[in-house]
Amino acid sequence: MTFWNEPWLLVVAAPLLLALGALLHHTWKKRQVRSQRRMPRQWPLTTRTIVNSDELQVWHWLSRAFYDHHVMIKLPVIRFTLPRDQHEGLSWYHLLSGVYCTFTVCRSDGRVVGCLDVASRSGIPRSTRQLKHSLLTQCGLPYWVVKTSSLPTVSEIRSEFLGELGTAQAMK
């Protein structure tokens, strides 16, 4: 009696062998995915500065201009905006997660009062500027693009971000 001569044995064994093969393949794939997610013992990364020299200059200037506020660096706009319809939150998150401003000025309670980008030598693409300007203006937040060679006065930026009250406080 051989395996091939008994058709009922073949009918029973074939599905069992296929199921065993599928189980082994599934186990192998899970192990492969788990090994890819495993934390490395030695990270292939080093630290870097978060601002370039132009941004550093503007950061120091902003910190002096908004001595009574917090100047946040490269904060995504999705961190301080909310969709009006909660069901659309994920789609807005995917759309805006890569949009950030070089500097975001916040009050001590975490409320944003304005955003500022530092233009590089090649500038900021027009579409990016328009997107940020439109988005932030509709949220009631001022948005400025500055160059290190022509920074506005402290009273101008405070007036724009804080209104007249902020300018009066800066003059004291």
Phi and psi restraints in degrees (value plus and minus 20) as a CYANA .aco file:
   2 THR   PHI    -133.7   -93.7
   2 THR   PSI     142.0   182.0
   3 PHE   PHI     -79.2   -39.2
   3 PHE   PSI     -61.8   -21.8
   4 TRP   PHI     -93.8   -53.8
   4 TRP   PSI     -39.6     0.4
   5 ASN   PHI    -103.8   -63.8
   5 ASN   PSI     -32.2     7.8
   6 GLU   PHI    -126.7   -86.7
   6 GLU   PSI      77.4   117.4
   7 PRO   PHI     -83.4   -43.4
   7 PRO   PSI     -55.0   -15.0
   8 TRP   PHI     -83.9   -43.9
   8 TRP   PSI     -53.1   -13.1
   9 LEU   PHI     -88.1   -48.1
   9 LEU   PSI     -57.9   -17.9
  10 LEU   PHI     -86.5   -46.5
  10 LEU   PSI     -60.1   -20.1
  11 VAL   PHI     -84.5   -44.5
  11 VAL   PSI     -55.0   -15.0
  12 VAL   PHI    -101.3   -61.3
  12 VAL   PSI     -62.3   -22.3
  13 ALA   PHI     -92.9   -52.9
  13 ALA   PSI     -57.0   -17.0
  14 ALA   PHI     -79.5   -39.5
  14 ALA   PSI     -71.3   -31.3
  15 PRO   PHI     -83.7   -43.7
  15 PRO   PSI     -55.4   -15.4
  16 LEU   PHI     -84.8   -44.8
  16 LEU   PSI     -62.4   -22.4
  17 LEU   PHI     -86.1   -46.1
  17 LEU   PSI     -59.2   -19.2
  18 LEU   PHI     -83.7   -43.7
  18 LEU   PSI     -63.5   -23.5
  19 ALA   PHI     -84.0   -44.0
  19 ALA   PSI     -62.0   -22.0
  20 LEU   PHI     -82.7   -42.7
  20 LEU   PSI     -61.0   -21.0
  21 GLY   PHI     -83.9   -43.9
  21 GLY   PSI     -62.4   -22.4
  22 ALA   PHI     -84.6   -44.6
  22 ALA   PSI     -61.2   -21.2
  23 LEU   PHI     -83.2   -43.2
  23 LEU   PSI     -64.3   -24.3
  24 LEU   PHI     -83.6   -43.6
  24 LEU   PSI     -61.0   -21.0
  25 HIS   PHI     -84.6   -44.6
  25 HIS   PSI     -62.7   -22.7
  26 HIS   PHI     -82.1   -42.1
  26 HIS   PSI     -64.6   -24.6
  27 THR   PHI     -82.5   -42.5
  27 THR   PSI     -62.8   -22.8
  28 TRP   PHI     -82.7   -42.7
  28 TRP   PSI     -63.8   -23.8
  29 LYS   PHI     -84.9   -44.9
  29 LYS   PSI     -61.8   -21.8
  30 LYS   PHI     -81.5   -41.5
  30 LYS   PSI     -62.5   -22.5
  31 ARG   PHI     -84.5   -44.5
  31 ARG   PSI     -58.1   -18.1
  32 GLN   PHI     -84.9   -44.9
  32 GLN   PSI     -65.3   -25.3
  33 VAL   PHI     -84.6   -44.6
  33 VAL   PSI     -62.5   -22.5
  34 ARG   PHI     -82.5   -42.5
  34 ARG   PSI     -59.5   -19.5
  35 SER   PHI     -88.7   -48.7
  35 SER   PSI     -49.0    -9.0
  36 GLN   PHI     -92.6   -52.6
  36 GLN   PSI     -49.2    -9.2
  37 ARG   PHI    -106.3   -66.3
  37 ARG   PSI     -29.5    10.5
  38 ARG   PHI     -83.5   -43.5
  38 ARG   PSI     119.9   159.9
  39 MET   PHI     -89.0   -49.0
  39 MET   PSI     114.8   154.8
  40 PRO   PHI     -93.4   -53.4
  40 PRO   PSI     130.2   170.2
  41 ARG   PHI     -92.4   -52.4
  41 ARG   PSI     -57.6   -17.6
  42 GLN   PHI    -141.0  -101.0
  42 GLN   PSI      91.0   131.0
  43 TRP   PHI     -91.0   -51.0
  43 TRP   PSI     114.7   154.7
  44 PRO   PHI    -107.6   -67.6
  44 PRO   PSI      24.6    64.6
  45 LEU   PHI    -152.2  -112.2
  45 LEU   PSI     135.8   175.8
  46 THR   PHI    -152.1  -112.1
  46 THR   PSI     145.5   185.5
  47 THR   PHI    -100.3   -60.3
  47 THR   PSI     139.2   179.2
  48 ARG   PHI    -166.5  -126.5
  48 ARG   PSI     143.2   183.2
  49 THR   PHI     -93.7   -53.7
  49 THR   PSI     131.4   171.4
  50 ILE   PHI    -116.1   -76.1
  50 ILE   PSI     -27.2    12.8
  51 VAL   PHI    -153.8  -113.8
  51 VAL   PSI     128.8   168.8
  52 ASN   PHI    -106.7   -66.7
  52 ASN   PSI    -198.7  -158.7
  53 SER   PHI     -84.6   -44.6
  53 SER   PSI     -58.6   -18.6
  54 ASP   PHI     -85.5   -45.5
  54 ASP   PSI     -64.7   -24.7
  55 GLU   PHI     -84.2   -44.2
  55 GLU   PSI     -56.3   -16.3
  56 LEU   PHI     -82.6   -42.6
  56 LEU   PSI     -62.3   -22.3
  57 GLN   PHI     -81.7   -41.7
  57 GLN   PSI     -64.3   -24.3
  58 VAL   PHI     -88.6   -48.6
  58 VAL   PSI     -57.6   -17.6
  59 TRP   PHI     -79.5   -39.5
  59 TRP   PSI     -66.3   -26.3
  60 HIS   PHI     -83.0   -43.0
  60 HIS   PSI     -61.3   -21.3
  61 TRP   PHI     -83.1   -43.1
  61 TRP   PSI     -65.7   -25.7
  62 LEU   PHI     -83.1   -43.1
  62 LEU   PSI     -59.6   -19.6
  63 SER   PHI     -82.7   -42.7
  63 SER   PSI     -55.2   -15.2
  64 ARG   PHI     -94.9   -54.9
  64 ARG   PSI     -60.2   -20.2
  65 ALA   PHI     -87.3   -47.3
  65 ALA   PSI     -56.9   -16.9
  66 PHE   PHI    -135.4   -95.4
  66 PHE   PSI      37.2    77.2
  67 TYR   PHI     -80.2   -40.2
  67 TYR   PSI     -45.3    -5.3
  68 ASP   PHI    -120.5   -80.5
  68 ASP   PSI      -4.7    35.3
  69 HIS   PHI    -152.4  -112.4
  69 HIS   PSI     157.5   197.5
  70 HIS   PHI    -129.2   -89.2
  70 HIS   PSI     111.8   151.8
  71 VAL   PHI    -124.7   -84.7
  71 VAL   PSI      89.9   129.9
  72 MET   PHI    -111.9   -71.9
  72 MET   PSI     124.1   164.1
  73 ILE   PHI    -125.5   -85.5
  73 ILE   PSI     108.7   148.7
  74 LYS   PHI      27.0    67.0
  74 LYS   PSI      38.6    78.6
  75 LEU   PHI    -114.5   -74.5
  75 LEU   PSI     106.7   146.7
  76 PRO   PHI     -85.0   -45.0
  76 PRO   PSI     121.0   161.0
  77 VAL   PHI     -85.3   -45.3
  77 VAL   PSI     -41.6    -1.6
  78 ILE   PHI     -86.0   -46.0
  78 ILE   PSI     -38.8     1.2
  79 ARG   PHI     -94.0   -54.0
  79 ARG   PSI     -43.1    -3.1
  80 PHE   PHI    -147.8  -107.8
  80 PHE   PSI       1.1    41.1
  81 THR   PHI    -148.2  -108.2
  81 THR   PSI     131.6   171.6
  82 LEU   PHI    -150.3  -110.3
  82 LEU   PSI     119.8   159.8
  83 PRO   PHI     -91.4   -51.4
  83 PRO   PSI     125.0   165.0
  84 ARG   PHI     -87.8   -47.8
  84 ARG   PSI     -53.5   -13.5
  85 ASP   PHI    -125.5   -85.5
  85 ASP   PSI      93.5   133.5
  86 GLN   PHI     -79.8   -39.8
  86 GLN   PSI     -48.5    -8.5
  87 HIS   PHI     -88.6   -48.6
  87 HIS   PSI     -39.6     0.4
  88 GLU   PHI    -115.5   -75.5
  88 GLU   PSI     -16.5    23.5
  89 GLY   PHI     -75.9   -35.9
  89 GLY   PSI     -64.9   -24.9
  90 LEU   PHI     -86.2   -46.2
  90 LEU   PSI     -60.3   -20.3
  91 SER   PHI     -87.5   -47.5
  91 SER   PSI     -58.8   -18.8
  92 TRP   PHI     -87.2   -47.2
  92 TRP   PSI     -57.3   -17.3
  93 TYR   PHI     -80.0   -40.0
  93 TYR   PSI     -67.1   -27.1
  94 HIS   PHI     -84.0   -44.0
  94 HIS   PSI     -57.9   -17.9
  95 LEU   PHI     -90.1   -50.1
  95 LEU   PSI     -60.2   -20.2
  96 LEU   PHI    -124.6   -84.6
  96 LEU   PSI     -20.7    19.3
  97 SER   PHI     -83.5   -43.5
  97 SER   PSI     -43.8    -3.8
  98 GLY   PHI    -115.1   -75.1
  98 GLY   PSI     -17.3    22.7
  99 VAL   PHI    -116.6   -76.6
  99 VAL   PSI      98.9   138.9
 100 TYR   PHI    -158.2  -118.2
 100 TYR   PSI     143.5   183.5
 101 CYS   PHI    -129.9   -89.9
 101 CYS   PSI     127.3   167.3
 102 THR   PHI     -77.6   -37.6
 102 THR   PSI     -66.0   -26.0
 103 PHE   PHI    -155.1  -115.1
 103 PHE   PSI     120.3   160.3
 104 THR   PHI    -146.5  -106.5
 104 THR   PSI     105.2   145.2
 105 VAL   PHI    -116.6   -76.6
 105 VAL   PSI     107.1   147.1
 106 CYS   PHI    -144.3  -104.3
 106 CYS   PSI     130.6   170.6
 107 ARG   PHI     -95.7   -55.7
 107 ARG   PSI     151.9   191.9
 108 SER   PHI     -88.0   -48.0
 108 SER   PSI     -36.6     3.4
 109 ASP   PHI    -110.2   -70.2
 109 ASP   PSI     -15.4    24.6
 110 GLY   PHI      72.5   112.5
 110 GLY   PSI     -21.8    18.2
 111 ARG   PHI     -96.6   -56.6
 111 ARG   PSI     112.9   152.9
 112 VAL   PHI     -97.9   -57.9
 112 VAL   PSI     115.9   155.9
 113 VAL   PHI    -131.1   -91.1
 113 VAL   PSI     -33.8     6.2
 114 GLY   PHI     154.2   194.2
 114 GLY   PSI     142.4   182.4
 115 CYS   PHI    -150.0  -110.0
 115 CYS   PSI     132.6   172.6
 116 LEU   PHI    -164.6  -124.6
 116 LEU   PSI     116.0   156.0
 117 ASP   PHI    -133.9   -93.9
 117 ASP   PSI     125.1   165.1
 118 VAL   PHI    -120.2   -80.2
 118 VAL   PSI      99.5   139.5
 119 ALA   PHI     -94.7   -54.7
 119 ALA   PSI     112.1   152.1
 120 SER   PHI     -98.6   -58.6
 120 SER   PSI    -198.4  -158.4
 121 ARG   PHI     -80.3   -40.3
 121 ARG   PSI     -53.9   -13.9
 122 SER   PHI    -107.4   -67.4
 122 SER   PSI     -25.1    14.9
 123 GLY   PHI      65.6   105.6
 123 GLY   PSI    -196.0  -156.0
 124 ILE   PHI    -128.4   -88.4
 124 ILE   PSI     113.0   153.0
 125 PRO   PHI     -74.0   -34.0
 125 PRO   PSI     120.3   160.3
 126 ARG   PHI     -77.2   -37.2
 126 ARG   PSI     -61.6   -21.6
 127 SER   PHI     -83.2   -43.2
 127 SER   PSI     -57.5   -17.5
 128 THR   PHI     -86.8   -46.8
 128 THR   PSI     -65.6   -25.6
 129 ARG   PHI     -80.2   -40.2
 129 ARG   PSI     -64.3   -24.3
 130 GLN   PHI     -84.7   -44.7
 130 GLN   PSI     -61.9   -21.9
 131 LEU   PHI     -80.6   -40.6
 131 LEU   PSI     -70.0   -30.0
 132 LYS   PHI     -85.2   -45.2
 132 LYS   PSI     -62.8   -22.8
 133 HIS   PHI     -81.8   -41.8
 133 HIS   PSI     -67.5   -27.5
 134 SER   PHI     -82.8   -42.8
 134 SER   PSI     -69.1   -29.1
 135 LEU   PHI     -81.1   -41.1
 135 LEU   PSI     -71.6   -31.6
 136 LEU   PHI     -90.4   -50.4
 136 LEU   PSI     -57.6   -17.6
 137 THR   PHI     -83.0   -43.0
 137 THR   PSI     -62.5   -22.5
 138 GLN   PHI     -86.7   -46.7
 138 GLN   PSI     -43.7    -3.7
 139 CYS   PHI    -106.9   -66.9
 139 CYS   PSI     -21.2    18.8
 140 GLY   PHI      62.6   102.6
 140 GLY   PSI       2.6    42.6
 141 LEU   PHI    -135.5   -95.5
 141 LEU   PSI     112.1   152.1
 142 PRO   PHI     -89.7   -49.7
 142 PRO   PSI     126.9   166.9
 143 TYR   PHI    -154.1  -114.1
 143 TYR   PSI     105.5   145.5
 144 TRP   PHI    -144.5  -104.5
 144 TRP   PSI     127.3   167.3
 145 VAL   PHI    -135.7   -95.7
 145 VAL   PSI     106.2   146.2
 146 VAL   PHI    -146.0  -106.0
 146 VAL   PSI     139.3   179.3
 147 LYS   PHI    -136.0   -96.0
 147 LYS   PSI     127.7   167.7
 148 THR   PHI     -83.1   -43.1
 148 THR   PSI     -46.5    -6.5
 149 SER   PHI     -97.5   -57.5
 149 SER   PSI     -35.1     4.9
 150 SER   PHI    -163.9  -123.9
 150 SER   PSI      46.7    86.7
 151 LEU   PHI     -94.9   -54.9
 151 LEU   PSI     124.5   164.5
 152 PRO   PHI     -90.1   -50.1
 152 PRO   PSI     149.3   189.3
 153 THR   PHI     -93.7   -53.7
 153 THR   PSI     140.5   180.5
 154 VAL   PHI     -80.2   -40.2
 154 VAL   PSI     -62.3   -22.3
 155 SER   PHI     -86.2   -46.2
 155 SER   PSI     -55.4   -15.4
 156 GLU   PHI     -84.3   -44.3
 156 GLU   PSI     -68.5   -28.5
 157 ILE   PHI     -90.0   -50.0
 157 ILE   PSI     -59.4   -19.4
 158 ARG   PHI     -87.0   -47.0
 158 ARG   PSI     -59.6   -19.6
 159 SER   PHI     -82.8   -42.8
 159 SER   PSI     -62.4   -22.4
 160 GLU   PHI     -86.9   -46.9
 160 GLU   PSI     -63.4   -23.4
 161 PHE   PHI    -102.3   -62.3
 161 PHE   PSI     -53.7   -13.7
 162 LEU   PHI    -134.8   -94.8
 162 LEU   PSI     -31.9     8.1
 163 GLY   PHI      65.0   105.0
 163 GLY   PSI    -192.3  -152.3
 164 GLU   PHI     -82.4   -42.4
 164 GLU   PSI     -56.5   -16.5
 165 LEU   PHI     -80.7   -40.7
 165 LEU   PSI     -62.0   -22.0
 166 GLY   PHI     -85.1   -45.1
 166 GLY   PSI     -56.5   -16.5
 167 THR   PHI     -88.8   -48.8
 167 THR   PSI     -60.7   -20.7
 168 ALA   PHI     -83.7   -43.7
 168 ALA   PSI     -59.2   -19.2
 169 GLN   PHI     -84.8   -44.8
 169 GLN   PSI     -57.3   -17.3
 170 ALA   PHI     -89.0   -49.0
 170 ALA   PSI     -48.2    -8.2
 171 MET   PHI     -98.0   -58.0
 171 MET   PSI     -38.3     1.7
